[in-house]
């Protein structure tokens, strides 16, 4: 299901017994996708579910094993990426050539090997395009669009998505199709602009500050005007308020699309572009923004107002980011090779492999959240332990224009192992029910985990997250 873009700026408060200690801004992960979030421009689940029912490619070889194909496609459906990577290598002889190519292109996509994924997609379409069903073709072209979007090749990305929608959109249900068109209306206005470009020749260290909600704030300059924006790995797209866009000379394009907030309310957005943008001392050209009304980035209940957010497309191009507790971010001109592989991308959202107790879990990485929290999926799998050890509570999730209450637990002293580094965080929130921000992952890693050590290293070239003292 391709969900429409969302503005998920939100805060969380607890009842009186926990208010003083745990009143926090929980996410301000701007424009995430997955259950109405932009952290993912397409969701392959609908494609995979249909494939599970009928793998009807004429190219299937006599040696292919339908049960094995279904098993691997289920892993992809559940985004069980690391296990899928291993199982695909072991079982290629039991798979049809077309399914091998489809799974390889999918893994190359999530592991950020965009050029390789595009090459594999070309082979898949050239060899088997005439025999693939429309549902699969819709998914392949959406995947192609995402690869091109990561490379900021807006025109080609729009063209691939238009093929998916106009030729094969009938394979989607009406809601998915409408949501896909909303995403297309973000990309299409950018098609006449050159790709985003970063200028860097040596390591650059940028000072950052923290606001009263512990969000990372970084100085951004455009049109001779400087503003403090939130530096947010949870933002699949950079965003800016209408007033800040005007002050900074960010051009608002003839465009219109729909977004939703974290509680499901629908709002209007336009697309803008900054011809040049300084993020600290690093110069970018042709930076795209979602431009929204000021009230969508305002939380009068907390006397908190946001001018803008630097999201995934900018930090992704930085390749390697080192965030230090001493309030600085270093952009590495030459990323460091390590024997580590614990990160993948779900659309434009980084997903981290985490070990806790006897589980291997998958968490979204979100520097825009100052606390770590678990989704309903984790609660369902660990109810007995949670009921025994955790404290029940009813936090209020506030999004732009709406507030909802949800049932949750607070658990103390939660152990994590990430990239071989052990840590114990004082506590984490565990949601017991779904809301618009929940999805199939186990939870969100916030600042309490990400800043547990002196330095966090986020590498998008070799796809790893690690820490240093």
C-alpha positions in Angstrom: 0.0 0.0 0.0 1.5 3.3 -1.1 0.5 5.8 1.6 0.2 9.5 1.1 2.8 11.9 2.5 2.5 12.9 6.1 3.6 15.7 8.4 4.2 13.7 11.6 5.4 16.5 13.8 4.2 15.4 17.2 4.7 15.5 20.9 3.9 13.2 23.8 2.8 13.9 27.3 2.1 11.5 30.2 -0.4 11.5 33.1 0.6 13.4 36.3 2.5 10.5 37.8 5.0 10.6 35.0 4.6 14.1 33.6 7.7 15.7 35.2 10.1 13.0 34.2 8.7 11.9 30.8 6.9 14.8 29.1 8.7 14.8 25.8 8.6 15.7 22.2 8.5 12.2 20.9 8.9 12.4 17.2 9.2 15.3 15.0 10.1 13.0 12.3 8.9 15.2 9.5 7.2 13.6 6.5 7.6 9.9 7.4 5.8 7.3 5.4 4.4 3.9 6.3 0.9 4.3 7.5 0.7 7.7 5.9 4.3 8.6 6.1 6.9 9.9 3.6 9.7 7.7 5.0 8.8 5.4 2.1 7.7 6.5 -1.3 6.3 3.1 -2.1 5.3 0.1 -0.1 5.9 -3.3 -1.8 3.6 -5.1 0.6 0.6 -5.1 -1.7 2.8 -6.3 -4.5 4.3 -9.1 -2.5 1.0 -10.3 -1.1 -0.4 -10.8 -4.6 2.8 -12.5 -5.6 2.4 -14.9 -2.7 -1.0 -15.8 -4.1 0.1 -16.2 -7.7 3.6 -16.2 -9.0 2.5 -16.5 -12.5 5.5 -15.5 -14.5 5.9 -17.5 -17.7 9.6 -17.4 -17.1 9.5 -19.8 -14.2 11.9 -22.6 -14.7 10.9 -26.3 -14.1 13.4 -26.4 -11.2 11.8 -23.5 -9.3 10.2 -24.3 -5.9 7.0 -22.3 -5.3 7.2 -22.9 -1.6 10.7 -21.5 -1.4 9.7 -18.5 -3.5 6.7 -17.8 -1.2 9.0 -18.1 1.8 11.5 -15.5 0.5 8.8 -13.2 -0.7 7.2 -13.3 2.7 10.5 -12.2 4.2 10.5 -9.3 1.8 6.9 -8.5 2.7 7.9 -8.4 6.4 11.1 -6.4 5.6 13.1 -9.3 7.2 15.9 -8.0 5.0 19.1 -9.5 6.6 17.6 -13.0 6.8 16.4 -12.7 3.2 19.8 -11.7 2.1 21.3 -14.9 3.5 18.4 -17.1 2.3 18.5 -15.8 -1.2 22.1 -16.9 -1.7 21.4 -20.3 -0.3 18.3 -21.0 -2.4 18.9 -19.4 -5.8 18.8 -22.8 -7.5 15.2 -23.3 -6.3 14.0 -20.0 -7.7 12.9 -18.9 -11.1 15.2 -16.4 -12.8 12.7 -13.6 -12.7 12.1 -14.0 -8.9 15.9 -14.0 -8.4 16.2 -10.8 -10.3 13.3 -9.2 -8.5 14.6 -10.1 -5.1 18.2 -9.0 -6.0 16.9 -5.6 -7.2 14.9 -5.2 -4.0 18.0 -6.0 -1.8 20.2 -3.7 -3.9 17.6 -1.0 -3.4 17.3 -1.3 0.4 21.1 -1.5 0.8 21.5 1.7 -1.2 23.2 0.1 -4.2 21.0 2.2 -6.5 23.1 1.9 -9.7 23.2 -1.9 -9.3 19.5 -2.0 -8.6 18.7 0.0 -11.7 20.9 -2.3 -13.8 19.1 -5.4 -12.4 15.7 -3.8 -13.1 16.7 -3.2 -16.7 17.7 -6.8 -17.1 14.4 -8.0 -15.5 12.3 -5.8 -17.7 14.3 -6.6 -20.9 14.1 -10.4 -20.3 10.8 -10.9 -18.6 8.9 -7.6 -18.9 6.4 -9.1 -21.5 5.5 -12.0 -19.3 5.3 -10.4 -15.9 1.9 -9.6 -14.4 0.8 -6.0 -14.1 1.0 -6.0 -10.3 4.7 -6.9 -10.4 5.4 -4.4 -13.2 3.8 -1.7 -11.1 6.1 -2.6 -8.3 9.2 -2.8 -10.5 8.6 0.7 -11.9 7.9 2.1 -8.4 11.2 0.6 -7.3 12.9 2.2 -10.2 11.4 5.5 -9.3 12.7 5.2 -5.8 16.2 4.4 -6.9 16.2 7.4 -9.2 14.7 9.6 -6.4 17.6 8.6 -4.1 19.9 9.9 -6.8 17.9 13.1 -7.1 17.2 12.4 -10.7 13.8 14.0 -10.5 12.7 13.9 -14.1 13.5 10.2 -14.6 12.0 9.3 -11.2 8.8 11.1 -12.2 8.8 9.3 -15.6 9.1 5.8 -14.0 6.4 6.6 -11.5 4.1 7.8 -14.2 4.5 4.5 -16.1 3.6 2.7 -12.9 0.5 4.7 -12.3 -0.8 5.1 -15.9 0.0 1.7 -17.3 -0.3 -0.5 -14.2 -2.1 1.6 -11.6 -5.3 -0.5 -12.2 -3.4 -3.3 -10.3 -3.7 -1.2 -7.1 -6.8 -0.5 -5.1 -8.3 3.0 -5.3 -6.8 4.2 -2.0 -3.3 3.1 -3.0 -3.6 4.6 -6.4 -4.8 8.0 -5.0 -1.9 8.0 -2.5 0.6 7.2 -5.3 -0.6 10.2 -7.3 0.0 12.4 -4.3 3.6 11.2 -4.2 3.9 11.8 -7.9 2.8 15.3 -7.4 5.8 15.9 -5.2 8.3 14.6 -7.7 6.8 15.9 -10.9 7.3 19.7 -10.2 11.0 19.0 -9.7 11.6 17.4 -13.1 13.0 20.6 -14.8 15.6 21.0 -12.1 19.1 19.6 -12.0 19.9 16.9 -9.3 20.8 18.1 -5.9 24.6 18.5 -5.5 26.9 18.7 -2.5 30.2 20.5 -2.6 32.8 19.1 -0.2 36.6 18.3 -0.5 37.6 17.6 3.1 36.0 16.8 6.4 33.7 19.6 7.6 32.7 20.0 11.2 29.4 21.9 11.8 28.4 23.2 15.2 24.9 22.2 16.4 22.8 23.1 19.4 19.9 21.5 21.2 16.6 23.1 21.9 14.6 22.5 25.1 13.2 19.3 23.7 16.7 18.0 22.9 16.3 18.2 19.1 19.5 18.7 17.1 19.4 22.2 15.7 21.7 23.2 12.8 22.2 26.6 11.1 20.9 26.7 7.5 21.4 29.7 5.2 19.7 30.5 1.9 19.1 33.8 0.1 21.3 35.6 2.7 19.0 34.5 5.5 20.0 32.1 8.3 17.6 29.9 10.3 18.0 27.1 12.8 16.5 23.9 11.4 16.0 20.5 13.1 18.5 17.9 11.8 16.2 14.8 11.6 17.0 11.4 10.2 13.3 10.7 10.6 12.4 13.1 7.9 12.2 11.5 4.5 12.0 14.9 2.9 13.2 18.3 4.1 10.5 20.7 5.1 10.1 24.4 5.6 7.3 26.7 6.8 5.8 29.2 4.3 7.2 32.2 6.2 10.7 30.8 6.4 10.6 29.9 2.7 9.8 33.5 1.9 12.5 34.9 4.1 15.1 32.5 2.7 14.3 32.9 -1.0 13.1 29.3 -1.4 11.0 29.2 -4.5 7.5 27.7 -4.1 6.7 25.9 -7.3 3.3 25.6 -9.0 2.4 22.4 -7.2 -0.1 20.8 -4.9 -0.2 17.6 -2.9 -1.8 16.1 0.2 0.0 15.2 3.4 -1.3 13.9 6.7 -0.2 14.5 10.3 0.7 11.8 12.7 -2.9 11.3 13.8 -4.3 11.0 10.3 -5.6 14.5 9.6 -5.1 15.7 6.0 -3.4 18.9 5.1 -2.2 20.7 2.0 1.5 21.2 0.9 3.4 22.6 -2.0 6.9 21.8 -3.3 9.8 24.3 -3.1 13.4 24.4 -4.1 16.5 26.3 -2.8 18.9 27.1 -5.6 21.7 27.1 -3.0 21.6 26.1 0.6 24.4 26.2 3.2 24.1 23.6 5.9 26.8 24.9 8.2 29.8 25.2 6.0 28.6 22.7 3.4 27.1 24.0 0.2 24.2 22.2 -1.6 22.5 23.1 -4.8 19.0 22.4 -5.9 17.6 21.3 -2.6 13.9 20.3 -2.6 11.5 21.1 0.3 7.9 20.4 1.2 6.5 23.9 2.0 3.7 23.9 4.5 1.7 26.6 6.4 3.3 27.8 9.6 0.6 26.4 11.8 1.5 22.8 10.7 4.9 23.3 12.2 3.6 25.0 15.4 2.8 23.5 18.8 1.2 26.3 20.8 0.4 23.9 23.6 4.2 23.7 24.2 5.1 27.2 23.0 7.2 25.5 20.3 7.6 26.6 16.7 9.6 25.0 14.0 11.0 26.9 10.9 12.2 23.9 9.0 13.8 20.5 9.0 16.8 19.1 7.2 15.8 15.6 6.2 17.0 12.4 4.6 17.8 13.6 1.0 20.4 16.1 2.4 22.1 13.9 5.0 22.0 10.9 2.6 24.2 12.8 0.2 26.6 13.5 3.0 27.4 9.7 2.9 28.9 9.6 6.4 27.8 11.7 9.4 29.5 11.7 12.8 27.3 13.2 15.5 29.2 14.0 18.7 27.8 14.7 22.2 29.9 17.9 22.3 27.4 19.4 19.9 29.0 19.0 16.5 28.3 17.1 13.3 31.2 16.1 11.1 30.6 15.4 7.4 33.3 13.0 6.1 34.7 13.7 2.7 35.8 10.0 2.5 33.6 7.6 4.3 35.3 4.9 6.5 35.1 1.3 5.5 34.2 -1.1 8.3 33.3 -4.8 8.6 29.8 -3.9 9.7 26.5 -4.3 7.9 23.5 -3.4 10.2 21.5 -0.8 8.3 19.1 -0.7 5.3 16.7 1.8 3.8 12.9 1.4 3.7 12.2 4.0 1.1 14.0 7.1 2.5 14.1 5.9 6.1 17.1 4.2 7.8 16.3 0.9 9.6 18.8 -0.4 12.1 19.3 -4.0 13.3 19.1 -4.1 17.1 19.7 -7.0 19.6 17.9 -7.0 22.9 17.6 -9.9 25.3 17.1 -12.9 23.0 15.6 -11.0 20.1 17.0 -9.5 16.9 14.8 -6.5 16.1 14.5 -3.8 13.5 14.1 -0.2 14.6 13.7 3.1 12.7 16.4 5.6 13.4 15.1 9.0 14.3 17.3 11.8 15.6 14.1 13.8 15.7 12.8 11.7 18.7 14.5 12.3 22.0 13.2 9.0 23.4 13.1 5.4 22.2 9.8 3.6 21.9 8.5 0.3 20.8 5.6 -0.3 18.5 2.5 -2.6 19.0 4.3 -5.4 17.2 6.8 -5.7 20.0 4.1 -5.5 22.7 2.1 -8.4 21.1 5.3 -10.6 21.1 6.2 -9.8 24.7 3.0 -9.1 26.6 3.7 -11.3 29.6 7.1 -9.8 30.3 5.8 -6.3 29.7 2.8 -6.8 32.1 5.2 -8.1 34.7 7.9 -5.5 34.5 6.5 -2.3 33.0 4.3 0.5 34.3 1.0 1.2 32.4 0.3 4.7 31.2 -1.8 6.7 28.7 0.4 9.2 26.8 -1.1 11.8 24.6 0.3 12.0 21.1 0.0 15.5 19.7 0.3 16.2 16.0 -0.3 19.3 13.9 -3.9 20.2 14.6 -4.9 17.2 16.7 -4.1 15.2 19.8 -5.0 11.6 20.6 -4.6 9.4 23.7 -3.0 5.9 23.4 -2.5 3.0 25.7 1.2 2.4 26.5 3.7 1.0 29.1 6.9 2.4 30.4 9.7 -0.1 30.9 12.9 0.7 32.7 16.5 -0.4 32.1 16.2 -1.7 28.5 19.3 -3.5 27.1 20.4 -2.9 23.5 23.3 -4.1 21.4 23.9 -2.1 18.2 26.9 -2.7 16.0 28.5 -4.8 18.7 28.2 -2.0 21.3 26.2 -2.8 24.5 24.2 -0.3 26.3 21.3 0.0 28.8 18.9 2.9 28.5 16.9 4.1 31.5 13.6 3.4 29.9 11.4 3.2 26.8 7.8 3.6 25.9 5.9 0.6 24.6 2.7 1.2 22.6 -0.1 -1.3 22.9 -2.2 -0.1 20.0 -1.8 1.2 16.6 -2.0 4.8 15.5 -1.1 6.5 12.2 2.7 6.4 13.1 2.9 2.6 13.7 4.0 0.0 11.2 5.6 -3.4 11.0 8.9 -2.5 12.6 9.6 -3.0 16.3 10.1 0.6 17.2 12.0 3.9 16.9 15.5 4.6 18.2 15.6 8.1 19.7 18.3 10.3 21.1 18.6 8.4 24.4 20.0 5.4 22.4 21.7 7.3 19.6 23.6 9.6 21.9 24.4 6.9 24.5 28.1 7.1 23.5 30.2 10.1 22.7 29.9 9.7 19.0 27.4 8.2 16.6 28.6 7.2 13.1 26.0 6.9 10.4 27.3 5.6 7.0 25.1 5.5 4.0 27.8 4.3 1.6 28.4 0.9 3.3 25.2 1.0 5.3 26.1 0.8 8.9 25.5 2.5 12.2 28.0 2.3 15.0 29.3 4.2 18.1 32.6 5.4 19.5 33.5 6.5 23.1 
